Every structure is written in structure tokens, then in C-alpha cells.
């Protein structure tokens, strides 16, 4: 039997699960009606279109006031993840809630940031934060700096993953492609994070930046290598992976305590 495609998890059953969670905190929410509408709306659609349809149906059924809607959704999210797995398994059904924030909350920054942080403790807010990085860059970066200091590893990861300039499945952030300094500063406190989950995200961010600013990333990794521990070295190795696989077979290695480009002989 073929494995079930991820998109197929976003069906009437997922709509019912989400609808029932909302109805537990908002007795006026029609969970069955929402689930039935989801079943019809997602038929023959691909993943992102299914998730968007589910978010749009939430918008139709929740209060028009976004802050009220966000409060209801926040109360419906359920328990936090206990470890660093499950965001796309146990928490998959919250993807439409994250899309709701992404699509409909841009005029309500504070409520959206609060909900984004709570979602990421159960699923992920890395996509829902992106429009806010575009529209209110400095303000959102300041909040993400706070997230980077969170005791919750999921929230720390959100600071890094959400800021990636070339995040897969997301619109490229041209501002950070052109000038990566704000996000390199953002992840500075995470360079030896205790969580492998967070370290992987920081490495992915460095790898993104290296595609446009290789010398800047090498310079940063040289400094981190001198200051950091084995956790930092892991981030560096993985953050430089695209440079080490460059078409000209240039390699990058540590030499006398510094990360350097080694041209082929």
C-alpha cells in the first residue's frame, strides 16, 4: 500500500479535528459544518491550496475582529510538544491556523506575533511570520530577538528558521538576500545552542546566506570557530555545505583555527 501523501492529511477529518478544538473554547463554532465545508473545498487540491482553503473557511466562521479570532484560536491549540519532533506529525493539523495568521493578521501585529509564538510550540510559525518581516521588518526582528532568548527550543528555532532568506516553500526575502547582517546578528546568540533542532536551523540560515555572501559567511564562521565549542563546529560544517559542494570543487576547511577557502590544485 502506498504511503499516504502529506496533502491528503488535510481533509474533512482534519477539519473536524480543528473544528472540534475551536468549538471547545467557542461554543458557537459549528465544527461539523466547518468539517463538511473543508471536505468539499479541498477536493482535488494540492497541499498549499488545501491549507489556504481551510484558513479561508476559518476566516468566514470566526469573529471579524482579528484579535478576538486570535484569542479563540490560541485557546484551542492544545498541549505543547514535549520534544523536538512532531511539528509536522502531531501538530500538522494546526497548519491552517498558521496560514490564518499569515493571510489575515497583518493589520494586527501584536496579536499575530503572540499567536505565531504559541503555534510554533505545537507546529511551526516559520511561514506565518514572513509577511511581518516584510511589512514591519525592524519591529518583527526585535520580537524575534526575544524569541532567540526563549527557554523553549521551538521558539528559539522560530527566530532562526523564520528569518531564513531562502526558506523552502516561502517567498524569498530579498531584503535579507541583499543585506544579511540583521539576521546574522539575530542568530549570534544561537551559535552554540544546546538544541540540535535549533543548531540545524542556524546552519540552514548560514547556508542560505552563503549562496549570496560566501566571504561574509566564511568570515563569521572563522570567528565562531575560535569562540565556540563542538556545537558551534557542527553548525559551521553544515552551514558551509553548499560552499564545499561548489561546482569548481572548492573546499573549505579549518586551518590554524580559521575556516578558509582551499582552491583545487
C-alpha positions in Angstrom: 0.0 0.0 0.0 1.4 3.4 -1.0 2.2 5.8 1.8 -0.4 8.5 2.3 0.6 11.8 0.8 1.0 14.7 3.2 -1.6 16.7 1.4 -4.1 14.0 2.0 -4.0 14.6 5.7 -5.7 17.9 5.1 -9.2 16.6 4.6 -12.6 16.6 6.3 -11.2 14.6 9.2 -8.5 17.3 9.8 -11.2 19.9 9.5 -13.3 18.1 12.1 -10.3 17.8 14.5 -9.6 21.6 14.1 -13.2 22.5 14.3 -13.8 20.5 17.5 -10.8 22.1 19.1 -12.2 25.5 18.4 -15.7 24.5 19.5 -14.3 23.6 22.9 -13.5 27.2 23.5 -16.1 28.9 21.3 -19.5 27.1 21.7 -20.9 28.9 18.8 -18.4 27.4 16.3 -20.1 24.8 14.1 -17.4 22.1 13.9 -19.5 19.7 11.7 -20.3 22.5 9.3 -16.7 23.5 9.1 -15.6 19.9 8.5 -18.1 19.4 5.8 -17.1 22.6 4.1 -13.4 21.6 4.3 -14.2 18.2 2.7 -15.7 20.0 -0.3 -13.2 22.8 -0.6 -10.0 20.6 -0.5 -11.1 18.1 -3.1 -8.6 17.8 -5.9 -6.3 20.5 -4.5 -2.6 20.3 -3.7 -1.2 20.8 -0.2 -0.8 24.6 -0.1 -4.2 25.2 -1.7 -5.8 22.8 0.8 -4.3 24.6 3.8 -5.3 28.0 2.4 -8.8 26.8 1.8 -9.0 25.7 5.4 -7.7 29.0 6.6 -10.2 30.9 4.5 -13.1 28.9 5.9 -11.9 29.7 9.4 -11.9 33.4 8.4 -15.6 33.0 7.3 -16.6 31.4 10.6 -14.6 33.2 13.3 -15.3 36.7 14.5 -14.5 39.5 12.1 -12.3 41.2 14.8 -8.9 39.5 14.3 -7.9 39.9 17.9 -11.0 38.1 19.1 -10.4 35.4 16.5 -6.8 35.1 17.5 -7.7 34.7 21.2 -10.1 31.9 20.3 -7.5 30.1 18.2 -4.8 30.5 20.8 -7.1 28.9 23.4 -7.8 26.0 21.0 -4.2 25.0 20.3 -3.9 22.2 22.9 -0.8 21.0 24.7 2.7 21.9 23.6 5.0 19.4 22.1 7.1 17.7 24.7 10.2 17.2 22.5 11.7 18.4 19.2 9.7 16.2 16.9 6.1 16.1 15.9 5.7 19.5 14.4 4.5 18.0 11.1 3.1 14.8 12.6 1.3 15.5 15.9 1.0 19.2 15.0 0.2 19.0 11.3 -3.5 19.9 11.8 -2.5 23.4 13.0 -1.0 24.4 9.7 -4.3 26.1 8.6 -4.1 28.2 11.8 -0.6 29.3 11.0 -1.8 30.2 7.5 -4.7 32.2 9.0 -2.1 34.4 10.8 -0.1 34.7 7.6 -3.0 35.7 5.5 -5.3 37.7 7.7 -3.4 39.1 10.7 -1.1 41.7 9.1 -3.0 44.7 10.4 -2.9 43.2 13.9 0.9 42.8 14.6 0.8 42.1 18.4 -1.9 39.6 18.3 -0.3 37.9 15.3 3.1 37.7 17.0 1.6 36.2 20.1 -0.3 33.6 18.2 2.7 32.8 16.0 4.8 32.1 19.1 2.1 29.8 20.6 1.6 28.0 17.3 5.3 27.2 17.0 5.2 25.4 20.3 2.9 22.9 18.7 3.6 23.1 15.0 5.7 25.9 13.4 5.3 29.6 12.8 8.2 29.9 10.3 5.9 30.7 7.4 3.3 32.8 9.3 6.0 35.3 10.5 7.2 36.0 7.0 4.7 38.7 5.9 5.5 40.6 9.1 9.3 40.5 8.4 8.4 42.2 5.0 6.0 44.8 6.3 7.4 45.7 9.7 11.0 44.4 9.5 12.6 46.2 12.4 9.7 45.6 14.8 9.5 41.9 13.9 13.2 41.4 14.2 13.1 42.9 17.6 10.5 40.4 18.7 12.5 37.6 17.0 15.5 38.6 19.1 13.4 38.0 22.2 12.4 34.6 20.7 16.1 33.7 20.3 16.4 34.0 24.0 13.4 31.9 24.9 13.8 28.8 27.1 11.6 27.0 24.6 13.7 25.4 21.8 10.8 25.6 19.4 10.6 29.3 19.9 14.3 29.8 19.5 14.2 27.8 16.3 11.4 30.1 15.1 13.7 33.0 15.4 16.3 31.4 13.1 14.1 29.4 10.7 11.6 32.2 10.2 14.4 34.6 9.2 16.0 32.4 6.6 16.3 34.5 3.4 15.7 31.4 1.2 13.3 29.4 3.3 11.9 26.5 1.3 8.2 26.8 0.3 8.3 30.5 1.2 8.7 33.7 -0.7 12.4 34.7 -0.8 13.2 37.7 1.5 15.1 39.9 -0.9 16.0 42.4 1.9 18.0 39.7 3.7 19.3 38.3 0.5 20.8 41.7 -0.2 21.8 42.5 3.3 22.1 39.6 5.7 23.6 41.5 8.6 20.3 41.8 10.6 19.7 38.0 10.5 23.4 37.2 11.2 23.1 39.4 14.3 19.8 37.7 15.2 21.3 34.2 15.3 24.6 35.2 17.0 23.2 34.0 20.5 22.3 30.6 19.0 25.7 29.7 17.7 26.3 27.0 20.4 22.6 26.3 21.3 22.0 23.2 23.4 19.3 22.0 21.0 20.3 20.1 17.9 17.0 21.2 16.4 18.0 24.9 16.8 21.5 24.3 15.6 20.3 22.7 12.4 18.1 25.8 11.7 21.1 28.2 12.3 23.2 26.1 9.9 20.4 26.3 7.3 20.3 30.0 7.7 24.1 30.3 7.2 23.8 28.0 4.2 21.2 30.3 2.7 23.3 33.4 3.2 26.5 31.7 1.8 24.8 31.4 -1.6 24.9 35.2 -1.9 27.6 36.3 0.5 30.2 33.5 0.8 33.0 35.6 2.1 30.8 37.1 4.8 29.8 33.7 6.0 33.3 32.4 5.9 34.4 35.4 8.0 31.7 34.8 10.5 32.5 31.1 10.7 36.1 31.9 11.3 35.2 34.0 14.3 32.7 31.5 15.6 35.2 28.7 15.2 37.7 30.5 17.5 35.0 31.3 20.1 32.8 28.3 20.0 32.6 24.6 21.1 31.8 21.4 19.3 28.2 22.5 18.9 29.4 25.6 17.0 31.7 23.5 14.8 28.7 21.3 13.8 26.8 24.4 12.8 29.8 25.7 10.8 30.3 22.4 9.0 26.6 22.2 8.0 26.3 25.9 7.3 29.1 25.8 4.8 27.9 22.7 3.0 26.9 24.4 -0.2 30.2 26.2 -0.5 32.0 22.9 0.0 30.0 21.4 -2.9 30.5 24.3 -5.3 30.8 23.4 -9.0 34.5 24.4 -9.0 35.2 21.8 -6.3 36.5 24.5 -4.0 36.7 23.1 -0.4 36.5 24.8 2.9 38.5 23.6 5.9 39.8 24.8 9.2 43.4 25.8 9.1 45.3 27.3 12.1 42.0 28.0 13.8 40.4 29.7 10.8 37.9 28.5 8.2 39.5 29.1 4.8 38.6 28.5 1.1 41.0 26.0 -0.4 41.2 26.2 -4.2 41.7 22.9 -6.0 45.3 22.1 -7.0 
